[in-house]
């Protein structure tokens, strides 16, 4: 375990003293879900886990979690069921479909969906679960895999404030910042705003450093010169070094960001909110999808600019 994770585990254990530990179902152990679930186990919670990938399930079981075959079984055993799934259809299926959370209903059960999905789907699932006596929050996250691992993600939550207060200590065990935004669906509205800002910021960084290199100036030197000023950002510090190193191992994949921007555009159309920059970056990501880069990190947006400018961005690079 690295030092940051040891510190995080120590902090969680100290925070958990005197707090009620919970039985938690956790459905979806992907890039984000697996480290999030691990942080809950380390905090002392009892987990019931399910995923299509057996190696992810086995990993959690080795830490003390219990494997279940269906979401309904997790719901029956737990007080709280967390889902961390790719998109709206998967959330609807796991929550409402055969063997879903709704079939494991019992008094006091709460479903917290931490997936990034369409806000209207969050509201649809919430209403169906509420009719069965299950409370629900939408609580998407931001920060990518590194912050999921060290437990410093941001979580934006929509739903009933009393329900939020009940589960906030669990969310705190996975995050550095947890904010109640408003009614159900508000969490995913906040996430769409976040994803729009991140996408446009990455594209702006790629555009700016392509300009620097084409003008004959070392893009790495430009990065060092401007990162401490107004142009500096968490996105710049996270993604520009990846661009310069040509390290596109996914912290957050292009295909997932395409999904988020599609949800943002659909929501914008529904409420008459103009999103021209979001639309442009969404189309740039489609170029990468067509080029076979869909599973790469979203920092690979720089490849679109490299193709247009006929360069490869690199430290010390010139336009040649």
VOFILUM-849830 format. One record per residue (C-alpha): residue number from 0; y, x, z. Coordinates in pm, 1 decimal, always signed. Each point is the difference from the previous one (the first is absolute). Example, Ala and Ser with C-alpha at 12.3 -4.5 7.8 and 13.67 -1.06 7.14 Angstrom:
<sites>
+-------+----------+----------+----------+
| lumza |       yy |       xx |       zz |
+-------+----------+----------+----------+
|     0 |   -450.0 |  +1230.0 |   +780.0 |
|     1 |   +344.0 |   +137.0 |    -66.0 |
+-------+----------+----------+----------+
</sites>
This chain:
<sites>
+-------+----------+----------+----------+
| lumza |       yy |       xx |       zz |
+-------+----------+----------+----------+
|     0 |     +0.0 |     +0.0 |     +0.0 |
|     1 |   +343.3 |   +143.0 |    -90.1 |
|     2 |   +269.3 |    +48.4 |   +263.2 |
|     3 |   +207.0 |   -300.7 |   -109.5 |
|     4 |   -305.4 |   -224.9 |    +24.2 |
|     5 |    -92.1 |   +141.6 |   +341.6 |
|     6 |   +352.5 |    -73.1 |   +121.5 |
|     7 |    -15.4 |   -350.7 |   -144.7 |
|     8 |   -340.1 |    -66.3 |   +162.6 |
|     9 |   +131.3 |   +123.9 |   +334.9 |
|    10 |   +306.9 |   -223.9 |    -28.1 |
|    11 |   -211.8 |   -302.9 |    -91.3 |
|    12 |   -233.4 |    +56.2 |   +292.7 |
|    13 |   +292.4 |    +31.1 |   +239.5 |
|    14 |   +163.0 |   -314.6 |   -141.4 |
|    15 |   -326.6 |   -194.5 |    +20.2 |
|    16 |    -32.4 |    +54.1 |   +374.1 |
|    17 |    +58.3 |   -332.8 |   +168.8 |
|    18 |     -3.0 |   -189.6 |   -329.4 |
|    19 |   -276.0 |   -237.6 |   -100.0 |
|    20 |   -238.3 |   +144.9 |   -256.4 |
|    21 |   -116.9 |   -241.7 |   -266.5 |
|    22 |   -301.5 |    -79.1 |   -212.3 |
|    23 |   +124.1 |    +43.5 |   -355.3 |
|    24 |   -154.9 |    -72.6 |   -338.7 |
|    25 |   +121.9 |   +238.5 |   -269.9 |
|    26 |    -69.5 |    -87.9 |   -363.8 |
|    27 |    +92.5 |   +257.4 |   -265.4 |
|    28 |    -51.7 |   +371.3 |    +64.3 |
|    29 |   +172.9 |   +156.7 |   -298.6 |
|    30 |   +254.9 |   +281.9 |    -18.3 |
|    31 |   +219.1 |   -172.7 |   +257.6 |
|    32 |   -243.6 |   -221.7 |   +185.9 |
|    33 |   -243.4 |   +269.1 |   +106.4 |
|    34 |   +250.4 |   +216.6 |   +191.1 |
|    35 |   +166.1 |   -310.8 |   +143.7 |
|    36 |   -334.4 |   -120.3 |   +135.3 |
|    37 |    -72.4 |   +345.3 |   +140.0 |
|    38 |   +323.7 |     -8.0 |   +195.7 |
|    39 |   -102.1 |   -332.1 |   +153.9 |
|    40 |   -336.8 |   +142.5 |   +104.1 |
|    41 |   +171.7 |   +301.8 |   +152.7 |
|    42 |   +231.1 |   -235.8 |   +190.1 |
|    43 |   -308.2 |   -150.6 |   +164.2 |
|    44 |    -28.7 |   -329.5 |   -189.3 |
|    45 |   -343.0 |   -138.9 |    -92.2 |
|    46 |    -26.8 |    -26.2 |   -379.3 |
|    47 |   -219.7 |   -204.1 |   -233.0 |
|    48 |    +37.4 |   +141.9 |   -349.8 |
|    49 |    -83.7 |    -97.8 |   -356.5 |
|    50 |    +60.4 |   +161.3 |   -338.5 |
|    51 |   -167.9 |    +23.1 |   -341.4 |
|    52 |    -30.1 |   +378.2 |    +40.4 |
|    53 |   -281.8 |    +84.1 |   +239.0 |
|    54 |   +125.6 |   +352.2 |    +65.9 |
|    55 |   +323.2 |   -141.5 |   +143.9 |
|    56 |   -195.2 |   -238.7 |   +223.1 |
|    57 |   -231.1 |   +280.6 |   +112.2 |
|    58 |   +301.2 |   +214.9 |    +84.9 |
|    59 |   +136.8 |   -265.8 |   +235.8 |
|    60 |   -341.3 |    -72.2 |   +146.7 |
|    61 |    -34.0 |   +368.7 |    +85.9 |
|    62 |   +314.8 |    -40.3 |   +211.8 |
|    63 |   -137.3 |   -302.5 |   +185.4 |
|    64 |    +83.4 |   -298.1 |   -220.4 |
|    65 |   -254.1 |   -269.7 |    -84.9 |
|    66 |    -79.0 |    -87.2 |   -362.6 |
|    67 |     -7.2 |   -366.0 |   -108.0 |
|    68 |   -109.4 |   -146.8 |   -331.0 |
|    69 |   +262.5 |   -273.4 |    -29.7 |
|    70 |   +354.5 |    -65.4 |   +112.9 |
|    71 |   -121.2 |   -314.6 |   +177.5 |
|    72 |   -216.1 |   +215.3 |   +227.6 |
|    73 |   +297.8 |   +218.3 |    +85.3 |
|    74 |   +204.2 |   -311.7 |    +77.2 |
|    75 |   -271.7 |   -143.4 |   +223.7 |
|    76 |    -23.0 |   +323.0 |   +200.5 |
|    77 |   +371.0 |    +82.2 |    +18.5 |
|    78 |   +329.4 |   -127.0 |   +137.2 |
|    79 |   +192.6 |   +145.2 |   -292.3 |
|    80 |   -102.6 |    +65.2 |   -361.9 |
|    81 |   +200.7 |   +249.9 |   -205.8 |
|    82 |    -29.2 |    +13.6 |   -377.2 |
|    83 |   +114.5 |   +293.1 |   -215.0 |
|    84 |    -90.6 |    -98.2 |   -355.1 |
|    85 |   +121.0 |    +77.4 |   -355.3 |
|    86 |   +174.8 |   -324.0 |    -99.2 |
|    87 |    +41.4 |   -374.6 |    +38.3 |
|    88 |   -338.2 |   -111.7 |   -145.5 |
|    89 |   -194.4 |   +222.5 |   +238.7 |
|    90 |   +196.4 |   -126.0 |   +300.1 |
|    91 |    -59.1 |   -362.8 |    -96.7 |
|    92 |   -371.8 |    +65.3 |    -48.0 |
|    93 |    -45.7 |   +182.2 |   +330.5 |
|    94 |   +208.5 |   -251.5 |   +194.4 |
|    95 |   -103.4 |   -328.3 |   -160.9 |
|    96 |   -306.6 |    +62.1 |   -218.1 |
|    97 |   -371.3 |    -24.0 |    +82.2 |
|    98 |    -74.9 |   +214.8 |   +302.5 |
|    99 |   +371.7 |    +37.0 |    +58.9 |
|   100 |   +209.0 |    +15.6 |   +314.5 |
|   101 |    +47.0 |   -377.2 |     -0.3 |
|   102 |   -374.0 |    -45.6 |    +59.6 |
|   103 |    +21.3 |   +200.5 |   +321.8 |
|   104 |   +277.3 |   -205.0 |   +155.0 |
|   105 |    +22.7 |    -32.2 |   +377.5 |
|   106 |   +273.6 |    -57.8 |   +254.6 |
|   107 |   +262.2 |   +272.8 |     +9.7 |
|   108 |   -105.1 |   +176.5 |   -321.3 |
|   109 |   +278.7 |   +181.3 |   -185.9 |
|   110 |     -6.4 |   +138.5 |   -352.8 |
|   111 |   +241.4 |   +281.9 |    -81.4 |
|   112 |     +7.3 |    +78.1 |   -371.0 |
|   113 |   +136.4 |   +352.5 |    -47.7 |
|   114 |    -53.9 |     -3.7 |   -376.6 |
|   115 |   +293.6 |     -0.5 |   -240.8 |
|   116 |    -25.5 |   -331.7 |   -182.0 |
|   117 |   +214.0 |   -278.6 |   -145.4 |
|   118 |   +201.2 |   -174.9 |   +272.7 |
|   119 |    -94.1 |   -344.1 |   -130.8 |
|   120 |   -369.0 |    +89.4 |    +39.5 |
|   121 |    +66.3 |   +107.9 |   +359.7 |
|   122 |   +146.5 |   -344.2 |    +63.6 |
|   123 |   -290.4 |   -174.5 |   -175.6 |
|   124 |   -261.4 |   +186.6 |   +204.3 |
|   125 |   +200.4 |    -53.5 |   +319.9 |
|   126 |    +11.7 |   -376.8 |    -53.9 |
|   127 |   -373.3 |    -22.9 |    -70.9 |
|   128 |    -89.3 |   +206.6 |   +305.2 |
|   129 |   +243.9 |   -193.2 |   +218.4 |
|   130 |   -179.7 |   -322.3 |    -92.1 |
|   131 |   -318.0 |   +160.9 |   +137.3 |
|   132 |   +174.0 |   +112.4 |   +319.2 |
|   133 |    +48.5 |   +366.3 |    -95.2 |
|   134 |   +339.9 |   +166.8 |    +39.7 |
|   135 |   +110.7 |   +247.5 |   -267.3 |
|   136 |   +256.7 |   +273.6 |    -50.6 |
|   137 |    +78.3 |   +191.9 |   -317.7 |
|   138 |    +60.1 |   +363.6 |    +92.6 |
|   139 |     +7.2 |   +237.5 |   -297.4 |
|   140 |    +56.0 |   +369.7 |    +60.7 |
|   141 |   +196.0 |   +288.8 |   -147.0 |
|   142 |    -48.6 |   +374.1 |    +24.5 |
|   143 |   -306.1 |    +81.4 |   -207.3 |
|   144 |   -320.3 |   +171.6 |   +107.8 |
|   145 |   +160.6 |   +284.7 |   +201.4 |
|   146 |   +180.6 |   -243.6 |   +228.9 |
|   147 |   -307.4 |   -221.8 |    +24.3 |
|   148 |   -192.4 |   +303.9 |   +120.9 |
|   149 |   +249.1 |   +110.4 |   +263.1 |
|   150 |    +89.0 |   -354.4 |   +104.8 |
|   151 |   +367.8 |     +9.9 |    -92.7 |
|   152 |    +11.2 |   -272.1 |   -268.2 |
|   153 |   +264.5 |   -268.0 |    -11.9 |
|   154 |   -127.9 |   -356.3 |    +35.9 |
|   155 |   +206.5 |   -301.7 |   -103.6 |
|   156 |   -125.2 |   -327.2 |   +144.6 |
|   157 |    +44.1 |   -365.9 |    -88.3 |
|   158 |   -120.5 |   -294.2 |   +204.8 |
|   159 |    +34.0 |   -171.4 |   +334.9 |
|   160 |   +179.8 |   +222.5 |   +253.6 |
|   161 |   -234.0 |    -94.6 |   +284.1 |
|   162 |   -301.6 |   +103.9 |   -206.2 |
|   163 |   +177.8 |   +322.6 |    -93.8 |
|   164 |    +64.9 |    +77.3 |   +367.4 |
|   165 |   -371.7 |    -47.3 |    +77.7 |
|   166 |   -118.4 |   +252.6 |   -258.7 |
|   167 |   +294.2 |   +244.2 |     -2.8 |
|   168 |   -179.8 |   +253.6 |   +224.7 |
|   169 |   -284.1 |    +15.9 |   -253.7 |
|   170 |   +244.3 |    +58.1 |   -284.7 |
|   171 |   +175.1 |   +266.3 |   +207.8 |
|   172 |   -328.0 |   +193.2 |    +17.5 |
|   173 |    +13.8 |    +44.5 |   -378.1 |
|   174 |   +372.4 |    +40.0 |    -60.5 |
|   175 |   +319.3 |   +175.9 |    +93.5 |
|   176 |   +217.8 |   -302.4 |    -68.5 |
|   177 |    -92.7 |   -369.8 |    +16.2 |
|   178 |   +264.9 |   -260.7 |    -85.6 |
|   179 |    -21.0 |   -378.4 |    +10.0 |
|   180 |   +193.4 |   -108.5 |   -311.2 |
|   181 |    -26.0 |   -378.5 |     +4.7 |
|   182 |   -230.4 |   -289.7 |    -84.0 |
|   183 |   -332.4 |    +32.8 |   -182.4 |
|   184 |    +47.8 |   +178.0 |   -332.0 |
|   185 |   +303.0 |   +193.9 |   +122.3 |
|   186 |   -211.4 |   +309.2 |    +57.5 |
|   187 |   -102.7 |     +9.5 |   -364.5 |
|   188 |   +356.1 |    -70.3 |   -115.9 |
|   189 |   +107.1 |   +307.2 |   +199.4 |
|   190 |   -286.0 |   +199.7 |   -153.1 |
|   191 |   +102.9 |    -98.6 |   -352.8 |
|   192 |   +353.5 |   +117.9 |    +75.5 |
|   193 |   -146.4 |   +324.4 |   +132.5 |
|   194 |   -217.8 |    +53.5 |   -305.7 |
|   195 |   +290.3 |    -66.1 |   -234.4 |
|   196 |   +212.1 |   +262.0 |   +176.7 |
|   197 |   -284.6 |   +254.3 |     +4.6 |
|   198 |    -83.0 |    -48.1 |   -368.7 |
|   199 |   +359.7 |    +27.5 |   -119.9 |
|   200 |    +57.5 |   +298.9 |   +228.7 |
|   201 |   -302.0 |   +185.9 |   -138.9 |
|   202 |   +111.6 |    -71.7 |   -355.1 |
|   203 |   +354.1 |   +118.7 |    +79.3 |
|   204 |   -136.7 |   +323.7 |   +146.8 |
|   205 |   -215.7 |    +61.0 |   -306.1 |
|   206 |   +296.7 |    -68.8 |   -228.5 |
|   207 |   +237.8 |   +225.7 |   +193.9 |
|   208 |   -230.3 |   +300.1 |    +23.7 |
|   209 |    -93.0 |    -32.6 |   -366.7 |
|   210 |   +372.9 |    +18.1 |    -72.0 |
|   211 |    +29.1 |   +315.8 |   +211.4 |
|   212 |   -283.6 |   +175.8 |   -177.4 |
|   213 |   +116.4 |   -103.3 |   -346.9 |
|   214 |   +342.1 |   +140.4 |    +88.4 |
|   215 |   -159.6 |   +334.1 |    +88.0 |
|   216 |    +21.7 |    -23.9 |   +379.5 |
|   217 |   -297.4 |    +46.1 |   +232.7 |
|   218 |    -91.3 |   -353.9 |   +118.9 |
|   219 |   -137.2 |   +135.9 |   +325.4 |
|   220 |   +336.6 |   +164.1 |    +74.0 |
|   221 |   +176.6 |   -326.9 |    -79.7 |
|   222 |   -235.8 |   -181.3 |   +236.7 |
|   223 |    +82.7 |   +244.1 |   +280.1 |
|   224 |   +371.8 |    -34.5 |    -74.3 |
|   225 |    +20.9 |   -379.8 |    +11.0 |
|   226 |   -270.4 |   -114.7 |   +240.5 |
|   227 |   +231.3 |    +30.3 |   +301.6 |
|   228 |   +279.4 |   -203.2 |   -158.1 |
|   229 |    +47.4 |   -365.8 |    -81.8 |
|   230 |   -262.0 |    +15.0 |   -276.6 |
|   231 |   -265.1 |   +117.8 |   +243.0 |
|   232 |   -265.6 |   -248.0 |   +107.3 |
|   233 |   -345.2 |    -29.6 |   +149.2 |
|   234 |   -123.5 |    -83.0 |   -349.6 |
|   235 |   +154.2 |   +315.8 |   -144.4 |
|   236 |   -151.4 |   +219.6 |   +270.8 |
|   237 |   -342.0 |   -158.4 |    -40.9 |
|   238 |    -21.5 |    -20.0 |   -378.7 |
|   239 |   +207.5 |   +275.5 |   -161.8 |
|   240 |   -214.6 |   +282.7 |   +145.3 |
|   241 |   -303.0 |   -181.4 |   -142.4 |
|   242 |   +167.3 |    -18.2 |   -341.4 |
|   243 |    +84.7 |   +372.1 |     +7.1 |
|   244 |   -352.3 |    +92.5 |   +112.9 |
|   245 |   -155.3 |   -244.4 |   -249.7 |
|   246 |   -196.8 |   -140.8 |   +289.7 |
|   247 |    -68.2 |   -360.8 |    -87.4 |
|   248 |   -281.4 |    -64.4 |   +248.7 |
|   249 |    +61.4 |   -358.2 |   +106.7 |
|   250 |   +188.8 |    -77.9 |   +315.0 |
|   251 |    +92.9 |   -326.0 |   -172.3 |
|   252 |   -148.9 |    -68.1 |   -342.0 |
|   253 |   +187.1 |   -103.0 |   -312.7 |
|   254 |   -223.4 |   -305.0 |    -48.3 |
|   255 |    +82.2 |   -127.3 |   +349.0 |
|   256 |   +371.1 |    +49.6 |    -57.0 |
|   257 |    -30.7 |   -189.9 |   -328.0 |
|   258 |   -149.0 |   -286.3 |   +199.1 |
|   259 |   +285.1 |     +8.5 |   +252.0 |
|   260 |   +270.1 |     +8.6 |   -266.5 |
|   261 |   -168.0 |   -286.0 |   -186.1 |
|   262 |    +10.4 |   -201.5 |   +323.5 |
|   263 |   +365.8 |    +96.2 |    +45.4 |
|   264 |    +87.0 |   -114.5 |   -352.6 |
|   265 |   -191.2 |   -327.1 |    +39.7 |
|   266 |   +179.0 |    -66.3 |   +328.3 |
|   267 |   +335.3 |    +93.6 |   -150.6 |
|   268 |    -53.1 |   -237.3 |   -290.0 |
|   269 |    -91.2 |   -274.3 |   +246.4 |
|   270 |   +322.0 |    +34.1 |   +199.2 |
|   271 |   +231.3 |   +103.2 |   -288.1 |
|   272 |    +52.0 |   +353.9 |   +132.1 |
|   273 |    +69.8 |   +249.5 |   -283.9 |
|   274 |   -220.6 |   +312.0 |    +10.5 |
|   275 |    +84.1 |   +204.2 |   -312.8 |
|   276 |    -71.0 |   +342.9 |   +153.9 |
|   277 |   -328.3 |   -122.0 |   +144.7 |
|   278 |    -97.9 |   -133.3 |   -340.9 |
|   279 |    +75.0 |   +332.8 |   -168.7 |
|   280 |   -200.9 |   +207.1 |   +248.5 |
|   281 |   -285.9 |   -252.0 |    -23.0 |
|   282 |    -13.9 |    +62.0 |   -376.6 |
|   283 |     +8.6 |   +378.6 |    +54.8 |
|   284 |   -301.0 |    -35.5 |   +226.9 |
|   285 |   -173.7 |   -195.8 |   -275.3 |
|   286 |    +36.5 |   +308.2 |   -220.8 |
|   287 |   -182.4 |   +204.6 |   +263.2 |
|   288 |   -266.2 |   -267.9 |    +32.1 |
|   289 |    -56.0 |    +18.1 |   -374.6 |
|   290 |    -18.7 |   +380.5 |    +16.0 |
|   291 |   -279.4 |     -8.0 |   +257.0 |
|   292 |   +213.9 |    +87.8 |   +302.1 |
|   293 |    -34.8 |   -330.7 |   +186.2 |
|   294 |   -192.8 |   +156.8 |   +289.1 |
|   295 |   +253.9 |   +280.2 |    +49.8 |
|   296 |   +279.5 |     +7.3 |   +256.0 |
|   297 |   +317.8 |   -184.0 |    -97.8 |
|   298 |   +177.1 |   +336.9 |    -11.1 |
|   299 |   -166.0 |    +35.8 |   -340.3 |
|   300 |   +289.6 |   -210.3 |   -132.7 |
|   301 |   +141.3 |   +342.0 |    -85.3 |
|   302 |   -253.5 |    +17.6 |   -283.5 |
|   303 |   +189.7 |   -272.1 |   -187.2 |
|   304 |   +315.7 |   +213.2 |     +7.3 |
|   305 |   -194.5 |   +314.1 |    -88.9 |
|   306 |   -137.1 |   -172.2 |   -307.9 |
|   307 |   +343.5 |   -123.0 |   -105.5 |
|   308 |   +168.3 |   +336.7 |    +67.1 |
|   309 |   -288.8 |   +211.9 |   -131.8 |
|   310 |    -17.4 |   +215.0 |   +314.8 |
|   311 |   -221.0 |    +48.2 |   +303.0 |
|   312 |   +195.2 |     -8.5 |   +322.8 |
|   313 |    -63.9 |   +312.3 |   +207.9 |
|   314 |   +168.7 |   +233.5 |   +249.8 |
|   315 |   +216.3 |   +252.2 |   -181.8 |
|   316 |    -48.8 |   -205.6 |   -315.3 |
|   317 |   +223.8 |     +1.1 |   -302.9 |
|   318 |    +19.9 |   -244.7 |   -287.3 |
|   319 |   -249.9 |   +202.5 |   -204.8 |
+-------+----------+----------+----------+
</sites>
